[in-house]
Amino acid sequence: MNTRRNFLTGMGAAGLGGLGWTLWRGFGVETQEARQDVPRNGSLPNTKLYTHEGREIRFYDDLVRGKLVAINCMYADCEGICPMATGNLLRVQEMLGERAGRDVFMYSITLQPEQDSVDALKHYAEMHGVKPGWLFLTGAPADVRNLRYRLGFYDPNPLLDGDKATHTGMVRIGNDQYDRWTMAAALGGPGPILATINHVDRGVVHARQPQA
């Protein structure tokens, strides 16, 4: 598992297949803009954001500090990957049961903050039947752009980076309390996403399979 100190240094791509490959190619390649605002200790930014419920929050202090989180990117009028990814994450939320919003927190950051206002994201969440424990987030465009860079949702090629669809294929999963971070394919099905969440959750018993 990667620690937060190594958050942007990349991990092995084995098992990811083609899903989110454009994102993954750029995951360990920081652009100059991204490097300029990366603290030496590798900590996550405390970006000011707004939830679909209308609350002003700080990304690290209010959403991540000491928590187990699953983070993806989306935008409300996306007609390609976003609805499928949202559908998978809805199933994950259902499968988490009482753990959702108590032990595991889900966040979706808009890639289109210029259009995705608090009200637009509230409508999107209500339309998809999102339950408590999952927040949709927007903010100032420059702040949101920097945040997605810091989370690894970018491509080093400016032309590809301008294509919002290239940043919606992965889910960033981490347990801040233990500095354990990884990724899962958003289109890989709810089962593998939940398994990845459980892998970084020390509250889940991981039993070794008996030898045949």
N, C-alpha and C positions, 0 to 999 in steps of 0.2 A: 504494500500500500504506500502511496505517496503521502508525505507529510505536507502541511501547508507551506513549509519552507520551500518545498520542491513543487509547488502547485503548478507552475508553468513550464517545468522542465520536460514534460512528456512522459508517457508510459508506453509499454509494448502494445502494438495495435492488433495482436493476435486475437482472434475470436470476434472482432468487430464486423468483419465482412465489409460489404460495400456501403452499409448504412452510415451516413455521416462522414464518409471518407474525406470529402472536401474539407470539412471542419478539422478532422483529425490530422490531415497533412500539415495544417498550420498550427497545431496545438502546441508544439514545442519550439516554434519559431517566432520569437517576439519581434514586433516591429519597433522602430525607434520611438514611436509615440507611446506604445505600451510600456517600454522600458523606462521612459522618463518618469513615470509615476508609480513605479514598483518600489515599495520600501525595502530596505536592505534585509529586513527579517522575513520578507515574503508574505506578510500579513495581508488579509483582504481589505479592500477599501470600505470606508464608512459612508458611502454615497447616500445622499438624501434622496428618498423615493416616496412615492404615494401608492397606497394600496387601493384595490378596487372598492374597498369599503370606505375610502376617503380619509384614511389616517396618514399623517406624515411620519415617516420612520427613517432610521438609519440602517443601512444594509447590514453591516457587521454587528453592531451593538444590539440591535433589536431583532434581527432575523437569524443570525448565524452563531453568535457567540455561545459556546457550550452546547449547541444543538446538533442533531442529526438531520440533514437537509437533503432534499432532491430539487435541483434547479434546472429549468429548461428555458429556452427562448421561443417566442411566438409572436404573432400579431393578429389582430382581430379579423381583418378581412382576408387573411391567408386562405386559399382554397386548395392548397397542395398538401404538404406534410403536416401542417399544424393541426387540422381536425383529427387526423389519424393519431398523432402524438398525444393530443388532448384526450382522445378516446382511450388510449392505453393507460394514461396516467389516471383517468377516472376509475378504471378497473383496479389499478394499484391502490388508489385511495379506499376503494371498497374492500379490497383484500387486507388492507392494514387494519380495518375495523377501528377499535378504540385507540389504537396506537396513533392514528392520524390526528395531528394537532395536539397530541400529548407527548409522544415519543419521537415522532417523525413529522417534519414540517416540509410542505411542498410550496415552491415558488416558481412562478412563470413571469419572465421579464419580457416586456414588449420590445420588439426590434423596430417599432414604428411609433416612438413616443410623440412625434409631431401630430399624429392622428389619434392614437390610442389614449384618450383622456381617461380620467377616473370613471366617468359615466360609461364610456365605451367598454372598458374592461369589466365593469360591473354587469353590463348587459351580456357580455360574452360569458362570464362566469355563470350567470343565471340561466342563460340559454342552454349551457351544457350541464347544468345540474351539479355544479361544484359545491362541495360541502365544506364546513369549517375545517381549518387546518391547511388550506391551500389558498395562497394569496397571489393575485395578479398585480404586477408592479409596473409603474411608469414614473417618469421624471423628466428633468431637463435633457434634451437630446444629447448634448455633449457629455453629461454625467452618465447617461445610460450607455452611450457608446464606449466610454472608458471602462465602465463596469463589465460589459461583455468581453472586452479585450482582456481584462484582468481575470475573468473566469475561463478564458480560453475559447470563447465563441467567436472566432474570427478566422480569416484566411489572409496569409501574407501577401497574396496577389490582390491589389486594390480593385481590380475588375470583379474578381470573384467575391471579394469582401462586400461589394456593393449589392450582391444578390442575397437578399434576406433569407431565401430558402436554404442557403448553404449552412445556416447557423441553427437550424431547428431540428436536426436529426439526432442530437445527443442529449443525455440527461447527466448533469454533474451531480454526483452523490458524495456527501462527506459527513464525517463525524468530527466536528470541530473540537470537542472535548479531548479526543485522542489523536488529533491531527491525522486522520485517515481519510483519504480522498481517492475517488476513482470515477469511472464513467460507465454509462450503459447506453445502448442504442434505443432511442425513443420509439422506433418502429419495430423493435425486436420482440414485442409482446410483453404483457404485464408480468408474466412469470419471471423472466430474466431480470426485469427491472427490480421487482420485489426481492429476488434472490441477491442482487447486488446491494440493495439497502440493508438486508439482513446480514450481509457479510461484514459490514462496517458497524453493526449494532452489537455492542458487547452485552446487551441485555437479552440477546437471542442465543439460546443454547445451540452450539454447532456440534452435533454428534458425529463421531467418526463412523463411517460405514464399516460393518463387520466384515472380516476377511472371509472369502468363500472357502 
